[in-house]
Amino acid sequence: MTTDQTVLTKTWLPVAAVSTTLVLWASAFVAIRHLSDVFHPGAMALGRMLVGAACLSVVALRRRPLPRPSGAEWRVIAAIGVLWYAVYMLALNAGERLVDAGTASMILQLSPIVIAVLAAVFLGEAFTAQLGVGLALAFAGVAIIGFASSDSADGGRSVAGVLLCLIPVAAYSVSLILQKPIATRFAAVHLTWLACSIGAVVTLPWIGQLVGDLRDASAAEIGWLAYLGVFPTAIAFTTYGYALQHISASRLGISTYVVPVISIALAWVFLSETPPALAYVGGVVALLGVAITRSRRRAAS
């Protein structure tokens, strides 16, 4: 492999993969919020997983060799499918019935804190004092966001939404740590396909609800559900899996801090809604934490 090919594979392609993932995941918060009055949380999760698994099957089954996980690897993949592709989706869908898309995306920025701690404990990744300060600031920022939501016009519902959005934080963080050690063992599309298929099986109990919701939904709303399955799921989870093969779990987790900025902009344009005013203060504090963690990486490079 030439030097140019090495730079492309190890630097530019992972960056492009992360960028694609972040934009698509940011759009997912807006799509979920848009569909929250049309599809029940379980129905939306199942519909999204079925579309995602079907799209991934078309690609994964044509790529050889097909994966042959060991028993231990199957357990890890199953855990990822249950946590990230079922529990995460169910809780986020339920949470976004109570809080706006921008607020939900900001709450999920607690994830890098959990990921960094788990990566330090289980993956042997560095956890320096400067990284700790940056992540502490990010945690404070999310706390301000939660306080801002409790002061909104319907504080009780908003607080419940904030609490529901903390469940995906845990599910995503644990799943990322579980996936990192096996990420290089399988093609990203195969790993995503297997986990997404497991998520679809886990959410099958909501099949009746999905059928009923589809019957009442418009063609445009069904199209948005299909969008969730194809782009933020099949494509974005695959590109994220590829990036995970080349970037540390902590760095990849921190990169998601740009998602709220994109989500808030998209929600303002398409849904005419924005987070509470004080939540922006929390967002600035969280981004300050990101700046500190990233300055640590530049200094080390």
Secondary structure, 3 states (H helix, E strand, C coil): CCHHHHHHHHHHHHHHHHHHHHHHHHHHHHHHHHHCCCCCHHHHHHHHHHHHHHHHHHHHCCCCCCCCCCHHHHHHHHHHHHHHHHHHHHHHHHHCCCCCHHHHHHHHHHHHHHHHHHHHHHHCCCCCHHHHHHHHHHHHHHHHHHHHHHCCCCHHHHHHHHHHHHHHHHHHHHHHHHHHHHCCCCCHHHHHHHHHHHHHHHCHHHHHHHHHHHHHCCHHHHHHHHHHHHHHHHHHHHHHHHHHCCCCHHHHHHHHHHHHHHHHHHHHHHCCCCCCHHHHHHHHHHHHHHHHHHHHHHHHC
